[in-house]
Every structure is written in C-alpha cells, then in structure tokens.
Amino acid sequence: MSTTVTRSTTAVSRTAALARAEVTLLVRNRTALFTALALPPAMIGVAKTSLDRSGATAKTGLSQGELLLTGGVVMVLTLVVYTTLVAAYVSRREELVLKRLRTGEVRDAEILGATAVPAAAIAVVQIALLVALGAALWGGRLPQRPGLMLAGVVLGTVMTAALAAATAAVTRTVESAQVTALPLILVALVGSGVAVPLEVFPDGVAQVLRALPLTPVADLVRGGWVGGMGAGEALRALGTALAWTVLSVFAVRRWFRWEPRG
C-alpha cells in the first residue's frame, strides 16, 4: 500500500523559489547584469555633465552633489528595475516560461513579483550605496525625513516594475525592448529633474512635468533626503505616485500577455 504525500506551499515559498531561479538567470545574462550594475553610475556621470553646462544648481538652492545623488535614486529605479524587467518579462513570455508557470499553482502576481525580485534587490543595494555616499560627502548627514524617502523608493520600485510589465505587453521581441523602454527613460531623464532640474523650466511646463510618472518619486526622494518639503507638497507627490502605481497595475491586469505575440 503506497501513501502519497502532498506538500502544501504558500505564496511566500512559491515566490521565493521562483525568485531564486530568476537570480540565477540574471547572473547568467551578462548584458542584463551589466545594464543593472554599470549603467546607473554612467548615467549619473552624464547628468553631472548636463548640470555643469546648464549651471542649474543656483536656481534650485541645492548643491550639485545633492541633485546628483537624489536624482541617482530615480536613475537606479529606471535603469535597474524598469529596463531590466521589460527585457526579462518579454524573454520569459517568448520562451513560454510564463505559460508553463501558469499551469501550476503559482498565481499571476507571484510570477511577476518573483521575476522582479532580483532587479529590485540590486536597486535597493545601489540606493543604499548612494545614501552612504551622500552621508560621506555631506559630513555624515543622513536623510532628513527617511520615511518620506522610503515611501518614494517603495512606490517607485512597484511603479517601475508594473510599468515594465505594461511595456512588455506591447513589446514583440527582446531586441525591441530597448526601443519600447526608451520613452520612459527619456521621461525619467527630463521630466523628473534628474538631468535638468524642474526649476529651470517655466512654471507651466514644470507643473506638467510634475504629473509624469517618475517626477513625484524624485520629489519624494529629494524631500526625504534634504528636507524642505511641506506637507501639501508631500501629499501631492504621494498622491501622484500612488495614482501612477495603481494605473500601472491596472494596465498589467488588463493587457499583460502571457503567451508569445502572434
């Protein structure tokens, strides 16, 4: 007489197992690993050149280091989380990995979340290094309002991961992922004030740019790190970031494709 033993699993254990597999795949993918590790510092260097030429620091009341390091957080979220995950979701879909996973007990949110774990972990490490660098440059001064900065990082991570999945829905191949991801990268560079502070733009243009996806994340990070953000500004930034996050999740639930595009 044989006895069949059924092992029950939880959402956490299933997600952790998938995340471990994703870490292995990311390490083996040298291009994706290079993008996640090397591009953010390179782009921060590009932003420094832009600030040098524009002389914009005088209009913001912040030092060049403060602008670069707070903007660097947004750059990390864009290049490490968003860009890496667009290619990852498309690759898993075209290789039928997502389709096979859905035949088991793993839920859709667990599949997408586990895929995002390695990129999110790398982003958190790089942001922690930026905070340490900022503290070293500014005489040991840590973020003035860490809760506000943490909210910006968490919302930014969820938002960029959801935006990556939404972008993957309209991306046919891994090769074309760089093209479909480019618009949001440009939005992050210009609209969030990373390369050019919003204070340089006319008031009307600046208000429009503040409604773009990553701009409230940049505002929350900057307000949390250097202070000076009023309650009204903080609530507006939180509301805008939360709205974009909810909209991104809705787009994924509505349009994300689990099988190769025909």
N, C-alpha and C positions, 0 to 999 in steps of 0.2 A: 504494500500500500504506500503510495507516494503522497507527499504533502507539498502543496505549492505555497510558497511564502511570498506574500505581496508586500513590497516595501512602499510605504507612503512617503510622498515628498511634499515639500512646502514651496511656496513661491520664492522664498529666500534661497533655499537649497538649489532649486532649479536655475534661478538667475545666477547664483554663484558658480554653478557648474558650467553654464554657458559662457560666463564672463572669463573663466579660466581658459576656455578654448579660444576665446577672442584675443586674450593676451598673447597666446602662442602664435596666432595668425598675424597679429600686429608686429610682433618681433621678427617674424619671418619676412614680412613685407618691408623691404628696405626703403622703398620710395615713401610709403606712408609713415614709416618711423622717422625718416629724415624730415618730412614735412612737419611732423608733430614736434620734433626736438629742435630743429635748426632754423626753421623759417621765422618763428616769432622774434628771436633776437635780431635776425637780419632785418625784419620789417621795422622793428623799433629803431634800428640804425637809420633806415630810410626816413622815418618820421622825424628823427633828430635833424637830419639834413634839411627837411622841409621847414622845421621850426627855426633853424639858423637863418634860412633865406628870408622867411617872412617877418622875422622879428616880432612874432605874435605874443611872446611871453609878457611883454609890457602891458598888453591890453587885458590880460586875464588876472593879473595880480598873483600869479603862481610862478615858481621858478621853472626852468626848463626840465630839471630833474623830476619835479612833481608832475608836470604834464606828461612826460615820457613814461614814468613808471605807472601812473594811474591809467594812462591810455594803453600801456602794455598789457594790462589785465584784459581789456577788450580784444586786443590783438591775439592774445593766447586763446581766448574763447572762440574767436573766429577761425583761426588757422588750425588749432589743435582739435577742437571739438567739431565745429561745423564742417570744415573742409575734409578732415579725415573721415567723418561719418558719412558724408554724401557718397564718397567712393566705396566705403565699407557696405552700406546698405545696398547700393547698386550691384556690387560684386556678389554679395550673398544672394541676392534675388536672381541674378543671371546664372549663377551656379546651382540654382534650385535648392540651396541650403534653407532658405526661409520656407519654401513649400514643404520640404521634408519635416522641418521642425513643427510646423502647424498640424501635422498628422498625429502628433503625440499629445501629451497632457500639458505641454508648455503653452501658456497664454500669449496672446499677441504682445501685450505690454512687456512681458518678461523677455521676449525675444528681442524687441527693440531696445529695452533697457540694458540687457546684458551686452548687446553689441556696443552700446555707448560707454560702458564702464571703463575700458582701458583708456580711451581718449579723455574721458572726464578725470580719471586718476592722474594722467600726465599733466592735464591742465591745472589741477589742484596743486601738484608739486611745483610747477613753474610759477604759479601765482604766489605760493609760499616763499619761493626764492626771491620773487620781486619784492615782497614785503620785507624780507630780511635785508635785501639790498637797499631798499628805501630807508630802513632803520639805520643801516650803517652810514648811508650818505647824509642823513639828517640828524646825526648825533644821538642815535638810539631812540628817536621818536617813533612810536608805533601809531597805527591808525587811531584817529581821534574818536571815531564812532564805529567800532568794529561791527556792531550789529547791523548798521546800515550797509557797510561794505559787504558783509556776509550775505545779506539779502540780495545785493546786486550780483554777487558771484553765483549764488544758488539759482536765482531766476535766470541769469544769463546762461548758465550751463544747461538748464532744462529747455530754455528757449532755443538755443543754438542746436541742441540735439533734435528737437522737434522740427525746426526749420530744415535741418539736414535730411530728415526723413521725408518731409514735404517736397524738398528739392529732388530727392531721389525718385519721387513719383513721376517727375517729368523728364528724367534723365534716362536715355536709352542704353548707354554703354558706360563702362568705367572710364574710357578715354574721354568721353564728352562731359564727365563730371566736373572737370576743371572749368569748362565753359559755363555750365549752368550754375556753378557756385560763384562765378566771378561777380555778378551783380551785387550780391550781399557783401562780398569782400570790399567792393568799392564803397558801398553804403557805410560799412564799418570804418573805412579809412577817412571818408569825407564827412559823413553825416554825424558820426559820434564824436567828432572833435579830436580824434587820435592824431591825425596828421596836421589838421588846421583847426585851432580852437574855434568854437562857435561864436565867441565874442568878436571875431574878425568880420563875420557876416553881418549884413543889415538885419535889423530886428525881425522883420517879416520872414526873411529866409531862415534865420536861426530858429524861429518858432516852428516852421515846417520841419526842419531837420530834427528838432526835439521829439517829433512824433514818429520818427523812424524806429525800427526795432531795437537796435543796439544803443541808441543815444541815451535812453533812460538808464540802461545798465552802466554806461560810462559816467553819468551824473551821480548815480548811487555810489559807485566805487570811489569817485573823486570826493564826494561829500563825506563819505565814511572815512576816507584816508586823511584828508587835510582839514575837514571841518568846514564851517561857514555855510552849511545848507540849512535853510529854515524848514519849519515843519510843513508849510504849504508846498514848498518845492519838493521835499522828500515824498510827501503823499502823492503828488502829481507824477513823479518819476516811478514810484512803486506801482501806481495805478496803470500807467502806460506800459511798464514792463510786464505786469500781470496780464493785461489785456492782450499783448502780443503773444505771451506764452499760451494763454487759453486758445487764441485764434490758431496758433501753430498746431496745438494738439488736436483741435477740431479738424484742421486740414489733413492731418495724418490719418485720423479715424475715417475721414470721408474719402480720401483719394489715394492713400498709400497702396501700392501694388505689391502683391506677394509672389507673383509669378512673372517670368520674363515678358517684356512687352512684345506684342505681335508686330 
